[in-house]
Amino acid sequence: MLSSTIGRLTGSDDLALGVLGVGNIGMVHLKSAHSMPGVEVRAVADALPENRARAERAGVPQTYDDYTTLLEREELDAAVIALPPFLHADAVERAAVAGVDVFVEKPLARSTEEADRMLDTAREAGIAVGVDHTLRYQPDMIGVKSEFEDGTVGHVPYASITRLNDGPLGRPPVENAPPSWPLDPDAAGGGSLLELGIHCFDVLEWLFGELEVQDASTDSTLDIPVEDAATVLLRAPETETSITLHCGSYQWEQLPEVNTRLRLEGITGTISNQDHLPQNFYAGAAKSALTNVLRRFTDDEPDVFGPTFYLQAHYEALSAFCEAIREGERPPIDGEDGRRSLELAETAAELAAEKNTAELDPVEVTR
Amino acid sequence: MDRSNTVRATLVDASDHRGGWTPTLDARLSALESPVGEALGPVLESVADEPDRITIVPDAHYPFHPSSGMVTDPAVVGAVLEQLSWRTDATLAVAGASTEYMPFERTAAYLGYPDLCERTGAELVDLAPESGDGDTTRHVFPVDDRSVAVSVPERLREDTVLVVPSLRPTDEGHVAGGMRTLGGFADAVAEPAATAVAATRAIEPACCLLDATTVYGDEPYAANALFAGPTPLVDALGASLFDTGFDDRAIELAPDATETATGVEPDSGSAPQIRVDPVGRAATDPTVDFEAQLDTLRTRLQGGTLPSSDDTHPAVSIAYRLYAAVGGDAVPPQLELRGGS
């Protein structure tokens, strides 16, 4: 709730937080929140016993097997919604009833229509909505923005962004049953555009201002019911930049590498996010680790997930949200931002679908 | 049953294709049509005489993209189905087995098998031991001087079976092969290698067609090759290409299976005698040096293993947890001890 003081429900100085869904990303949020000064994780909810057990091992005092009960029983200031997309709207509605601000994992919703309903509900209840678009918090993206703002390459006529990852089917060896919802268009709202592209749209508008989607194509490398690859042509009128975006959930991900490339081709040179990443991941991680250990001896706060820049970005995103809630301010990346990225992804999906339909239409032969 | 110690080998002409993978199924089918016919050769004629049902058993254990070499290319299966549909009125089927991670129906759908089967009217069946689709029968075979009992789908015992494995390592570092592909259908308490050998004896596949069009060693490689012959023999060839040699337990257990399959007694020790017989383009195209291509394949596969687990290397995980304890940092969920504190 956009109140100026925290603890309106809890009577505590700490921000009382609940985490709804502690799968992979929910667990990152939980660990982030646990390490955050001024934040107290009161409870988590997850349908899977193994996830609840993991949260208990991480020190969570109370776990629930469904988020509805958690929101009814716990006195919270804010909740992290890290559930599959088809549950976001319901979770926001229930948080609204409880008067709890929410930090929603991306995509905010499965469609702009659903997002509008969620945001109306939130507005009527007076709760704040933040969205977890983490790319803006990654040091490499911050480095690119800083160089761009400084005009180090002059005018930028062209930019490109690529974000690749493995999809739910992963890579060998097979060790887990893949979840079915990411490949279900009704449950996920779409494929790669909503899973990965949505991050790219957000970071591109953050860099270049309002974007126009000019063209798009989507593809599936297997016979799956959602796209696992998408290419989008964009235009940024304010900076007069043409942009290509490619996202794909088809590549075998090799941790700790994260396959995101952003290049701004300017008049006097190129700005690349690769120039703002450690040359050697392990050497960079070791340096961060050493810095954190030294901070402990000097009583300074360590960087949470210090050696892993992409997890650190999740920490920073949640921390910025919590700070805004604490100060009674609008979250730095709010529901409208989440909706806007969704709108761009939706437009791209519609353009691609029109093209696919046109390709399938029989050619009319006239004599 | 093919009773010889010869593995027929042929090459797929990929000279007019760009890149190592042709995404269009029809283009792959077209390129595979002749080589599949050449590799199967006389087997195709003999199985086509079978009056009832012919079942193809590909490596479809998980919906990995076929360009990774981690599963049989469905186009190879499609080419086999086409060849058979031209020669026989027998009912055709493609069989797979659900695993603890993935129902076969879903795997088959993602790999495009329903459309492929529809083209030749073949049926798609899940014959996993737990699927309840059809009866199983129990058989006992001597393997390595002990009795190994396996329950296999009765249907695979009744049908003429062509097993079509991919050329890749297993999680445990063995060659996936035809025997292990068939072992996936068996219910047994014995170790996997002995189960695979016993299942192969129970099912008695008519032939094994090894899909080496795209193989996986430490990375995919477009080898554009096909090998066909008795299943234990083809597996032994596959193992020798990985240079895992006869450390592979199933191959070690297979010489007598090889003898059963081929009627040829291994000369000495545990090594089955294999003769690779180039056919089709591998034998007739003057621009092709088949021996050199086989050497290249061996070099690309030598010592090949699957990627390490999604989890970070154990040493890194331990170092990170130690750092987190000393530095007061959080441990990323990916680096946590599973099931422990």
Interface residues (C-beta under 8 A of the other chain):
Chain A: N24 M27 V28 K31 S32 H34 S35 R54 R57 L169 G170 R171 P172 P173 V174 E175 N176 A177 P178 S180 T221 L222 D223 I224 Y250 W252 E253 Q254 L255 P256 Y282 A289 N292 V293 R295 R296 P302 D303 V304 F305 G306 P307 T308 L311
Chain B: P23 H61 Y62 P63 F64 H65 S68 M70 T99 E100 Y101 M102 R106 A109 Y110 L111 G112 D115 D171 L306 P307 S309 D310 T312 V316 Y320 Y323 V326 G327 G328 D329 A330 V331 P332 P333 Q334 E336 G340 S341
